[in-house]
Amino acid sequence: MNEKFKFSDEKLILRFQEGDINAYNELVKRYKDRLLNFVFRYFNNLEQAEDVVQDTLIKLYTHANYYKNVAKFSTWIFTIAKNNALTELRKNKRKRTDSLHTDDGRFLDIGSKEESLESRVQNEIAVDQLNKFLDEIPENFRIAVVLRDFQELSYEEISKILEIPIGTIKSRINRGRIQLAEKMKHFKE
Amino acid sequence: MDYNKFQDRISDWIENTMDIRDRKEFEKFLAENPEYQSEVDLVRNTIDIMKAAPSLSTTKDFDKKLQDRINLLRNNDKSQTDILGFSKQNFAFLTLSLLCIFMLSVYLLQPSQSNYFVVDEDVDSQELNSDEEDKKLKEVELLNDVNGSFVSDKD
């Protein structure tokens, strides 16, 4: 196994600050999909989300020295991505027309978990529906829920990224989940 | 506990982040109102679906695009640091600053510096003298006006 895989994100960014380009490449590898899944929720447009992720990773390249080892790297990079996404949203208020599907209606990535075909199909349908419902709940609920349940970040990290008190974050996530659950209930019925 | 409070705490209960007292209160409410159990189950199920959701992946040319942009940045950096290790802008600023310092030094250290002020004083005194002469002339003209040409003829 390559040695750099042993390093934490924080160690990698420190190495990159010292000029190790491989550390940067490793961070890109670790975060590009995570950032895409997060940013996508702002736009619901893959192309635009990818552009924002590119900008975020370029900022990581040019502003690496701005990172101070007092916060988690994930908090820092997600904050940059959030700010880039909000800037882009302000610049271009495009209609959210795309969905998680490619043009031929398939999921972009199914994952490689060992499941039966039936349960995979059921899960796909549920996730597909959930993604549509996610678009229907208020953005401040959606982003908080995505960071918690898709990205699996801690409440503290989400609070730092969104610059909102933990209590408010907890409340938004809870309300977002309840709204989604309510919609899923009608879907199942 | 009322229904609103119950709703507010569903996530805390599912994630087990309540203290024991609140947890007991929540569970007591659920036991007394079993019709709300399905609401909790539905939220839990929704969380499970999200956690198991497949994730999006960047497109195939993502890495190449990123690499191209980084290469462009590197090239720009190189072209900007091609004069004695300074960027063009910094080099120009440095040169200008040095030139200014040099000119200021020459100006301050030149030997005729003290004469400059003397000359100034001379000019001032000359100006003063000419002012006084003007004043006298005006007085004479005034006398001329009062006495007519007689005074000036007499002079």
Chai-1 contact restraints between the chains, C-beta under 6 A:
chainA,res_idxA,chainB,res_idxB,connection_type,confidence,min_distance_angstrom,max_distance_angstrom,comment,restraint_id
A,K32,B,T58,contact,1.0,0.0,6.0,A-B,restraint_1
A,D33,B,S55,contact,1.0,0.0,6.0,A-B,restraint_2
A,D33,B,S57,contact,1.0,0.0,6.0,A-B,restraint_3
A,L36,B,L56,contact,1.0,0.0,6.0,A-B,restraint_4
A,L36,B,T58,contact,1.0,0.0,6.0,A-B,restraint_5
A,N37,B,S55,contact,1.0,0.0,6.0,A-B,restraint_6
A,N37,B,L56,contact,1.0,0.0,6.0,A-B,restraint_7
A,F40,B,L56,contact,1.0,0.0,6.0,A-B,restraint_8
A,Q54,B,L66,contact,1.0,0.0,6.0,A-B,restraint_9
A,L57,B,L66,contact,1.0,0.0,6.0,A-B,restraint_10
A,I58,B,R69,contact,1.0,0.0,6.0,A-B,restraint_11
A,Y61,B,I70,contact,1.0,0.0,6.0,A-B,restraint_12
A,F107,B,P54,contact,1.0,0.0,6.0,A-B,restraint_13
A,L108,B,L56,contact,1.0,0.0,6.0,A-B,restraint_14
A,D109,B,P54,contact,1.0,0.0,6.0,A-B,restraint_15
A,D109,B,S57,contact,1.0,0.0,6.0,A-B,restraint_16
A,I110,B,P54,contact,1.0,0.0,6.0,A-B,restraint_17
A,G111,B,P54,contact,1.0,0.0,6.0,A-B,restraint_18
A,A126,B,I49,contact,1.0,0.0,6.0,A-B,restraint_19
A,V127,B,A53,contact,1.0,0.0,6.0,A-B,restraint_20
A,L130,B,I49,contact,1.0,0.0,6.0,A-B,restraint_21
A,D149,B,I47,contact,1.0,0.0,6.0,A-B,restraint_22
A,D149,B,M50,contact,1.0,0.0,6.0,A-B,restraint_23
A,D149,B,K51,contact,1.0,0.0,6.0,A-B,restraint_24
A,F150,B,M50,contact,1.0,0.0,6.0,A-B,restraint_25
A,N174,B,S11,contact,1.0,0.0,6.0,A-B,restraint_26
A,R177,B,V43,contact,1.0,0.0,6.0,A-B,restraint_27
A,R177,B,T46,contact,1.0,0.0,6.0,A-B,restraint_28
A,L180,B,T46,contact,1.0,0.0,6.0,A-B,restraint_29
A,A181,B,L42,contact,1.0,0.0,6.0,A-B,restraint_30
A,A181,B,V43,contact,1.0,0.0,6.0,A-B,restraint_31
A,A181,B,T46,contact,1.0,0.0,6.0,A-B,restraint_32
A,M184,B,T46,contact,1.0,0.0,6.0,A-B,restraint_33
A,K185,B,L42,contact,1.0,0.0,6.0,A-B,restraint_34
